[in-house]
Amino acid sequence: MTVEDRINELRAQLHRHNHNYYVLNAPEITDKEFDDLMRELQDLEQLYPEFSDDNSPTMRVGSDMNKNFTQVAHKYPMLSLANTYSEGEISDFYERVRKALNEDFEICCEMKYDGTSISLTYEDGKLVRAVTRGDGEKGDDVTDNVKTIRSIPLVLHGDTYPPSFEIRGEILMPWEVFEELNREREVREEPLFANPRNAASGTLKLQNSSIVASRKLDAYLYYLLGENLPCDGHYENLQEVHKWGFKISPLMCKCQTLLEVFNFINYWNQERKNLPVATDGIVLKVNSLKQQKNLGFTAKSPRWAIAYKFQAEQALTRLNMVTFQVGRTGAITPVANLDPVQLSGTVVKRASLHNADIIEGLDLHIGDMVYVEKGGEIIPKITGVDISARFMIGEKVKFITNCPECGSKLIRIEGEAAHYCPNETACPPQIKGKIEHFISRKAMNIDGLGPETVDLFFKLGLIKNTADLYELHVKDIKELDRMGDKSAENIINGIEQSKQVPFERVLFALGIRFVGETVAKKIARAFNTIDELKEADLETLKTIDEIGEKIAQSILSYFANEANRNLVERLKCSGLRLYRSEEETHDTTDKLLGQSIVISGVFTHHSRDEYKDIIEKNGGKNVGSISSKTSFILAGENMGPAKLEKAAKLGVKIVNEEEFLSLIS
């Protein structure tokens, strides 16, 4: 046997033994025998580097060389799921799916593991890339770290897998590993991890992959994407990927009825406490991939899936004081400072009180014993007071009247629960918050800048608003603490590159109250330039889809402020794209201008979301229900009989898929 043959034989054996131990939980050899094989392979690879392989089992031990992460765009966006906490909302989801599909469907129920999301890409049966969720559009390349996770195959079994595909899952730190890690950190007097999710996420982002290897992370894979997938069924695809070597949850279940879904939820609501890893709910997915495609997506989540979150745990602790924070929009958030208490795997010291009405409704006093819950097991909140425990009552908690940062008199807009500081152009937290929003990934996406850097620049007087960023130079910042030439150049280059960000994202970045990503996109399609938007009146703004009185008034208020107008002019002069470019307008027409269109049924050529986008790009307006003002219905297969009846009654025209594509072609 040649040296190369022995190396390949050892690799094949070690891959198989890894899978048996970490995925099947059925080892065939002892730990010492495994270590001996690994040591032999390491020695041979060191002696014969010409036979190196990035997916060798020896890569599992990691490297102690530091390596910065690079950003990688997701081929398919990694959207978050819509959350629900009640069986009623599960019923509503099930009914929406039933009406939209108008045909039989199955629901795949699976555990919602509480870790950090990962996307794995395989080509020709080998792992080539592992990317974190990031902002959903792109994430960090953590391939070297993921290779140390022994339950993730580096080389696949068999030969039935597609030549290229993506598989997603959750990277976890088992409870046992988490508790041992915290015991070690406690001995070294290091800060303890709050929960396994934070520990897993923090570990995955370590620069030193040898430390990652020592943390014994685990992973469950739960979704297969790509061309030429083996099955139309999501559940069936996961049974196939298990044969290729992936670790999938053994707890998945296909349900034919809503009753079966509730039985699954109720069982695991209790039994989850006996699992070796943290879970915080149940994920429900329509099983058929074809039906998933036809159901499509909202702006933030798929319509074919929903996450049921288990009810939050509750704890009783003492309220010591209430402080008030100022957000980027000027909203004042009261925060309760508490005696530390253990809750859902974390130590809670602070909880949100939301607004003045909540404080008044709770009748809070300093020193009260209060009930604390975690909304969705993430954000702590006070839900009640133990009145019987009041024996040394302190001062009644009252909402403040002036901004704690700048002293301005607070205002409360009619119809809103929050109090605001109106000093939006001179209140420090608001200014810094607006800058942090401006540079964020979904806005201007300026690399190298973060909250700490913004805070430093602000304190030194280098920036007082977002326009000041475009007047910075390398020489201004390279001598600052922890900066240096390279970091300074990266920041300035990131600022320069942000000038290519399209109009809709610049509008979102401005931070106009109530103008989120979707509304910014609608505005950018209605106005060619920021100047047109600035001159628009209330009625013109309200004609835009999804813009009502509140959003329109907010836009008018923004441009009525002279400081905001000056800021926009400075951004224009700096070269930002405060206009629709040619590439943004080349595929738009007015063929559907003034027409209100309802989409119904299941389609062949495009998904519902794609058709909505096509309608908007051709000047039309998407509406959800049929009325006398509906121009026509874009109808696919299985259009509901109720909608057909209403359309006939109102005389609304029905256009099929081919007729519609011909109309706009």
N, C-alpha and C positions, 0 to 999 in steps of 0.2 A: 504493500500500500504506500502511495506517495504521501509526502507531507501535506499537500493540498487536499488529498482525499481524506486524510485523518482529520484535518481542520474542519472540513465540511461535515464529516460524520459526527464530530463532537458538537458542532453547532446544531445539527438536526436533533441529536439526543437531548441537549440542554433545552432547546425550544420545547420539545415534547414534555420533558420533566417539569419545566416551568408551568406549562399549561395544566398538567395533571395536578400539580400542587396548588396553584393560585386560582385556577378557574374551576376545575372539577373537584377540588378538595379530596383527591385520591392519589397520593404519592406512591410511586412504585419503588423508589430507592431511599436510602437514609440521607440525612442532611450531609453526613461526612462523605458519602459516595458522590453526592452532587457537588460538594466543594472540591473534591479531588478532580472530577471531570472539568470543572470550571478552571481550576489552577493549571491543568494541563493545557487547556485551550489558550489561556492567557500567556503561558510560556511560549507556546508555538507562535502565536500572533506577534509576540515581541521579537522572536528570532527571525520570523519571515514576514516583515511588514508588507511585502508585495501582495499578500493574500488578505489584506484588510477588508472589512465590510462594515459599513455604517450600521447595519442591523444585526451584528453579531451579538450573542447573549452577553458578551463581556461589556457591552455598552450599558448594561443595566446598573453597573456599579457607579456610573457617573464620573465626572471629572471635577477636579478642584480648581480648574481655570475659570475665571470670571468671564461671562459672555453677556453682552447687552442684548435685550430683546428687540426684534424688528417688528414693525406693524405689517400685517398681512390682511388683504381684503377677503371677506368671505364670498365664496361663489354663490351661496344661497344665504340671504340675511338670517341671522339668529335672533328671531323675535321672542319676546317674553310671552307667557301665557296670561290670559285673563284669569283673575282669581275670584273664587266665591267661597263663602263660609256657611252657606245654608243649603238644605236639601231642596228648598223652593227654587233657588237659582239653578240648581242642577236640573230640576224638572223643566225650567224655562229654556235652558240650553238644549236639552233633549228635544223639546217641542220645536224650537227654532230649526234644528237640524232636520227634523221630520218634515216640517212644512217646506223647507228649502229644497230637499232632495225629492220628496214625494215618491219615495221608493224604499224598500227594505234596506236596513243598514245595521251594522254591528258596532258596538263600542268596546274598545280595548282599554281595560283599567290596569293601571300600573302604579307602583309606589312613586311618590315624589321625593327623591333622595335629596337631602339637604347638604349639598357640596358646592363645587364650582364647575360650571359648564365647560365642555371641551369639544372641539371639532377635530376629527382625525381624517386624514386623506391617505388612501392607499392606492398605489399604482403597481400593477403586475404582482400583486400579492405581498407588497412590502410597504411598511409605514414610511411615508415621505414627509409628512408635515402634521404638526399638532398646534392648534391655534385656540386661544382663549376666546370667550364670548366678546369681550371688549364692549363696544357700544352697539353691537348687533350688526354693524356694517363691516367692521374690521376689528382684529384683536392682535394679541401678542403671540409671536411664534415661540412656543416653549417646547419644541420637539425634543431637545436634549434632555430636558427634565422629565418629559413624559416617557421617554425610553427607559427610565429607571423604575417605572411602575410595572411590576411583574405580571399583573393580570391583563395588561394591554399587549397583544401579540405584535411582535416586530415583523414576523414572517407568517403568512397565513397557511392553514392546513388545506389539503385537497387542491382542486383545480376548477371548482364550479363558481368561483367569485368573478364579478365583472372585472375587466382590465383596469378600470378606474372608478372609484366611488368615494363618498364621504360618509362617515358614521359619527354620530354625536352621542354624548353621554355625560355622566357626572363623575368627577373625581372626588373621592371621599377620604376622610381619615376615620377609620373605625374607632368606636368608643374606647376599646382597650388600648390602642396605640395612643390616642389622645390623652388618656389619663396617665399613661406612663411618661409621655413627653412632658406633661405639666409637672409630674413628680420630679423629673430631672431638672426642669427649669427652676422649680422651687428650691432645690438643693443649691443651685448655682446663683440663687437670689435674682433670677431674671423674671421679667413680667410674664404672668401666665396668659395663655390663650383663653379667650372668652368662651369659645365653643368649637366643635370639630370643623364647622364650615369655615370659620376664620382661619383656623390652623391649616386646613387643606389649601385654601386660597393663598395664604401667605407663603406656604411651602412651595407651591407651584411657581411663584414669582421670584424665588431665590436665585441669585446669580451663580451659585455654586451647586452644580448638579450632584456632587457626591453627598452633600448634606440632604438634598431632596431624596436620594436613594435611601439614606438612613432613616427617613421619616415613615417608610412603609405605607405609602398611599395605596389606595385601592380604586377601582373604577367599575361602574356598570354602564353598558352601552344601551341606548334606547331608541335610536332613530336612524334609518338608512336612507341615503339620498344618492341620486345619480341616474344615469341612463341604463337601460337594459337590466333593471332589477329583477330578481328571480320571481317575485310574486306581486300581485296587486294588493295583497293584504299586508298591513303593517305588522301584525302579530306573526304571520307566516314568514315574513322577511327576517324577523328577529330569530325565529327558530333556525333559519338557514345560516345566519351569521354566527350562531352558536357553533355550528358544524365547522365554520372556518377558523374557530379559535377564540372568539370573543366571549367575554363574560357578560351575560344578560341576566336580568332579574328573573328568578324562578317563580316570582309571585304574580306575574301577569295573568290576566284572565279576560277572555272574550265574553261579552254579555249581549244577549239578544233582546233583553227587556230592561226597562227602568228599574223594576224590582230587583233584578240581578245586580244592577249597578249599586243600589242602596245596600244590598246584603254585603257586597264586597267592601264598601266604605265602612259600614258599621263593624264588620269583623276586624278590619285593620286599625280602626280607631283605638281599639284596646290592645291588640296583639303587637302593634308597632313598637311598644315599649320593650319587647323581648328581642328585637332585631339587633344585630351587631353594629349597625351604622345608623346615623341620624336620619329621620324622615320627618316631613312636616305636612304631608297631605297625600292626596291621590290625584293622578293625572288621568283624564278621560280623553280618548282620541277616537274619532271616526276611523274604523279599521281600513276601509278601502282607500287606496291612494287616488284612484280616479274620483271618488266622491270628495276626498280632501281638496283636490284641485278645483272641482266645481264649486265647492263652498267658499274657497278663496280666503282672503285676509282682510282685516281692518288695517288702519294705519299702524297699529302697534302689536297685533296678535292674530293668530289664525282663528278662523270661525269654526274650524273642525275640532278644536281642542279646548279644554278648560281645566283649571287646577282647583280642586276642592282642598281648602286648607283646614286642618284640624283645629278644633276650638282651642283658644289660648289658655294657658295655665294662669292661675291667679295667686298672688301673694299679698301678705299684709305687712306694712312697714310704716315708719314714721316720716312725716313731712317736716323738714327742718327749715326750709326757706323757699321763696319763689323768686327767680330772676327773670329778666325779660330780654329777648334777643331780637335784633333787627335784620330782616331779610333783604334781598336785593331789590324787591319791589316796595320796600318800606313797611311791609306787614310785620306787626309786632307779635311774637310768639312767647307766651309765658311758659317757663320751664320749672317744674317741681324738682327740688334737690332733696334726696331721700337718704335714709339709712340704707346702706348696701343690703340687697336681698337677692337670693338665688332664684332665677325664674327661667324656665325653658332652656336650661343649660348655660345661662349667662348670669353675670352679676350686674344687677340693675341699680344705678345710683341716681338717675335722672329720668324724668318722664314729662311728656308734653301735656300741657293743659289747654292747648289750642286757642282759646279766645276768652273774652270777658264773660260771655254767656255761660260757658262751661264752668268757670270759677264760681259764678254766682249760683248756678244750679247745684253745685256740690256743697255750697256753704262751707268752704274750706277755712280752717284756722291753723296757724303755725303750731306744730306739735301734734296735730291730728294723726291717728293711725288710719292709713288709707289703703284701699285695695288697688293693687297694680296688676294690669294684664299686658300682654304683648299682642298688639293688633297684628294678626297674621304671624305671630311669634317673631316679629321683627322690631316694631316700634313700641316701646313701653308707653302706657297711658294709665291715668288714674280713673277708675270707674266708680268708686264709692268711698264713703267714710264710715268707720266703725264708731258710731255715736256713743255707744255704751262704754268706749274706752276713754272718753273725755273726762279727765279729772283735774288736769291743770291746763285749762284752755289758754292758748296764746292769742295773739292779735289776728283779727279777721283778715284774710287775704283780699286785697283790693287791686283792681287793675289800675295801672299807672295812667297819668294824664299827659305826661311829656315824654319825648323820646329819651331813652337812657344814654344815647350816644351824642346827640347834638342839642338836646333840650327843646326842640321844636314842639309846639302844641300838637297833640295827636288828633287825627280826624277819623270819623267812621262814616263811610259812604252808605247811603240809604239802601237797604236790602242786602247788605253784606255783614258777615259776622266779625270780620277782622277790623282792628284799628290800624291806621297807617301813619307813618311819619311823612308829611308832605314835602320834606326838604330833600327831594330826590337827587339834586345836583350838588349837594354839599354835605350830606350825611355820610361819614366814612364807610360804614358797613354797606350802604346802598351802592356807593361808588365802586367799592371793591367787588361787591356781588355782581354788579353789571359787567365789570371787566372780566370776571371769572366766567360768567355766562357767555360773553362775547368770544372768548378764546376756546370754549369747549368744543369737543369733537363734532357735535351735530350743528354747531354754528360755524365759526371761522376756522376751527381746528388748527390752532397755532402750536406746532411742536415745540417742546422745550419750556413752555410756560405752564405753570401750575399755580394753585392758591398761595403757596409759600413765596414763590418768586413775585407774584403780583403784590403780596403784602410788603415784601422788601422794597420793591420799586416805589410803591405808594408812600411808605414811611420815609424814604429818601427824597421824595418830591420829584422823582423822575417821571411819574405819570399821575395825572389827576382825573383822566377819563380815557375812553378807548381810543380816541383820535391821537392821543399822545404816544401811543405805541408805535405809530408810523413815523415818528420823528426821532426814535431811538437809533443810536449807532453803536457799533461794536465797542468803540473807545469809551462810551458812556457807562458800560456795564462790565467790561472784562476784568476790572480790578476789584469788583465786589466780592464779598465773602462767598466761598464755594462756587465761584463762577469760572474764571479762566478763559483763555482765547477760544477754545473749541466750543464750550457751552455758549459763550456770547455769540459766536458766529452762527450756531444752530438756531438760536432764538431769533436773531435778525433775519436769517434765511427763511424761517418759518413765518415771520411777519410778512416778508415780501411775497412768499408763495400764497398767502391768504388773499392776496389781491385778485386771485383767479376764482375765488369762491363764487358760485352763481347768485343771482339776485335774490332768489327765495330764501337762501340761507343767510344772506346779509340782513334781510328783513327780520328774520328770526333772531339773529345775533343782536339786533338793536335793543331787544329786551322790552318792547312795548307790552304793557300789561294786557293779558288775555290773548296775545298773538303768539300762539305756539307754532310748531312745525307745519301742521296741516293748514292752519289759517294763513300763514305766511306764503305757502304755496298757492293758495287761492288768490291772494292779493297780487302775487307776482304774475299770475296769468291774466289778471284784470287790468293791470297798469303796466305800461312800457317802461316808466322811469319813476324814480323816487319823487321827482318834482310833480308828476301827475298825481301821485298819491297824496302829496302834501297839500295840493290845491283842491282835493275832492271834498264835497260837502256830505252831510249826514245821509241824505237820500241816496246819493251815488254809492256810498259805501255799503248801505243796507241792501242794494241790489245784488251784491256779490254773494254767491252761495256760501252758507254757513256763517255769515256775518250779520248779527242782529244789533239791536240798539246798544247793548253793553260794550261789545267789541268796537263798534263804530265810534262811540263816544270816547273810548280809551284812545283810539287813533287820533281823533280830533284834539284831545287834551295833550297828547304827546307833541304834536306839531304846533300847538298853541304856545308851548313853552319856548322862549327865545333861546335858552341854553341848548335845548335839543335841536333846534333848527341850525344853530351854529355848529354843533357837533356833526350833524349830517353833512353840512357844507365842507367841513374839514375832511371828513371821510371821503367825500367825492373828490376833493382836490388831491387826496393821497392815492387815488387810483382804484378805489374799490368799485366793484361792479354793481352800482346802484341803478341798474338798467337791465332790460332783457337783451341778451346778446343774440347774434344771428343764429347760433346753434340751438338756442332755447326757443326760437320762434319758427325755425324752418319747417317743422312738422306740425304746425298749428294752422287751422283754417277757421272760417266762420260758417262752415256748411250746416252746423246745427245751432247757430246763434239764435238765442231766444226760445229754444225748445226745451221743454221739461220732459225727461225720459225716465221711465220705470224699467228696471231690469228684472226678469223673472225666468225661472227654469234652469236647466242644465245645458251647458254649451260644449261645443266640440273644438272650435278653433282657438278660443281664448278663455281665460277664467273671468269671473265676474269683475274682479278688481281691474283686470286689464281692459275690459270693456268700459268700466267707469272712467279710466284714464283716457281712453280713446274719445269718449264723449266730451270730456272736459277740454281736451286738446283741440277739438273741433267746435268749441264754443257752446256746447250744450250744457245742461244742468241735470245732475242726477237727483231724482226724488225717490222717496221710499214707498209712497202709497199712491194709488190711482185716484184721481179726481177729475173734475170737468176741465181743469187746467192742464192735464197731462197731454203732451203732444202725441206720443205714441209709446207702446210697450215693446221693448226689445225682448223677444220671447225665445227661449230655448226649449228643449224637450221637457216634458213633465211639468208644464206650467200649471199651477194650482187651479182647480175648478172655480174656486171663489173669485180669483182674480179674473178668470175668463168671463164669468157671469157679470162682474162689475164693469169690465171693459165694454161688454156688449150693451149693458144698460146705459152707460154714459156715451156710447158711440166712439170710444177711443180706439184708434187704429192699432193693429198688432203687426209688428215687423219681425220676420224671422232673421236668423243669423246671417244667411247669405245675402238677403236683401239689404241688411244694415251695412255689411262690408262693401257691397256694391255702391250704396248711397254715399259713403264717405271716401271711396277710393279715388 
